[in-house]
Amino acid sequence: MIHDKRRFSIGEASSAKELAEKLTQHTWTLCTGFRFKGYLFLNDAFSEDGAGEFAVVREADGVQVESITFSWCDEAEAQEHIELVTGTTGDISYGEVKVREHGKGESCRLCA
């Protein structure tokens, strides 16, 4: 994860389809993250108008298992990536990430 000092405001996604739509059809602030099936999808982009890069971190142990540029995917491709990464129990690791969340009602300089 490039931006390992960011604090994130993490929302829930109820399905891979919903998450794929959110990650491919919307622009998010740089401190946005989503939780789905024990994984965190954390905005790791350099700017809101740049490539929509998300680090995928396994929540149980804080290990980054993937990095996906969702802005290069259509919804169907994104959904396939999400289902693949959340259905894998492999030992892929890009290192541990200390994920820091916003406090309730808290914001940061990256918030809209």
C-alpha positions in Angstrom: 0.0 0.0 0.0 1.5 3.3 -1.1 -0.4 5.5 1.3 0.1 3.7 4.6 -0.4 6.7 6.8 -3.9 7.5 5.6 -6.9 7.3 7.9 -10.0 5.8 6.3 -13.7 6.2 6.6 -14.8 2.6 5.9 -18.3 1.7 4.7 -19.9 -1.7 4.3 -20.7 -3.4 1.0 -23.3 -6.2 1.1 -22.4 -8.0 -2.2 -19.6 -8.2 -4.8 -22.0 -6.7 -7.3 -22.7 -3.7 -5.1 -19.0 -3.1 -4.4 -18.1 -3.5 -8.1 -20.7 -0.8 -8.9 -19.3 1.5 -6.2 -15.7 1.1 -7.3 -16.2 1.5 -11.0 -19.1 4.0 -11.3 -18.1 6.6 -8.6 -15.3 8.9 -7.7 -14.3 8.7 -4.0 -12.3 10.8 -1.6 -8.8 9.6 -0.9 -9.8 8.4 2.6 -12.6 6.1 1.4 -12.6 2.4 2.1 -15.1 -0.5 1.9 -15.5 -3.6 4.0 -16.6 -6.8 2.3 -16.3 -10.5 3.4 -13.5 -9.9 5.8 -11.5 -7.7 3.4 -10.9 -4.0 3.2 -10.8 -2.2 -0.1 -8.9 1.0 0.6 -8.4 3.9 -1.7 -4.7 4.0 -2.5 -4.9 6.6 -5.4 -2.8 9.7 -5.7 -5.8 11.9 -6.5 -9.5 11.7 -6.9 -9.2 12.4 -10.7 -6.4 9.8 -11.2 -6.5 6.1 -11.5 -8.9 4.5 -9.0 -6.4 2.2 -7.3 -7.5 0.2 -4.2 -5.4 -1.9 -1.9 -7.1 -5.1 -0.7 -6.3 -5.9 2.9 -7.3 -9.0 4.7 -8.9 -7.6 7.9 -8.1 -10.6 10.2 -4.3 -10.1 10.0 -3.8 -6.8 8.2 -2.0 -8.3 5.2 -2.4 -6.7 1.9 -3.3 -9.4 -0.6 -3.9 -7.4 -3.8 -3.9 -4.0 -5.4 -6.6 -3.4 -8.1 -7.0 -0.4 -10.4 -10.8 -0.5 -10.6 -11.0 2.5 -12.8 -9.6 0.3 -15.6 -12.4 -2.3 -15.1 -16.0 -2.4 -16.1 -18.5 -3.6 -13.5 -18.4 -7.2 -14.6 -14.6 -7.4 -14.5 -14.5 -5.6 -11.1 -17.0 -8.1 -9.7 -14.9 -11.0 -11.0 -11.8 -9.5 -9.3 -13.7 -9.0 -6.0 -15.1 -12.5 -6.0 -11.7 -14.0 -6.8 -9.7 -12.1 -4.1 -12.4 -12.6 -1.4 -12.7 -16.3 -2.3 -9.0 -17.1 -2.2 -7.3 -18.5 0.9 -3.8 -18.4 -0.6 -0.7 -17.1 1.0 -0.2 -14.0 -1.2 1.2 -11.1 0.8 2.4 -7.7 -0.1 3.2 -7.0 3.6 1.3 -6.0 6.7 -0.7 -2.7 6.7 -1.7 -0.9 9.9 -5.2 0.3 8.9 -6.3 3.4 10.7 -9.9 4.5 10.6 -11.5 7.8 11.2 -13.2 8.2 14.6 -17.0 8.5 14.5 -17.9 11.9 13.0 -14.2 12.7 12.5 -12.8 13.9 9.2 -9.4 14.6 7.7 -7.8 16.8 5.0 -8.7 14.2 2.4 -12.4 14.3 3.1 -14.8 16.1 0.8 
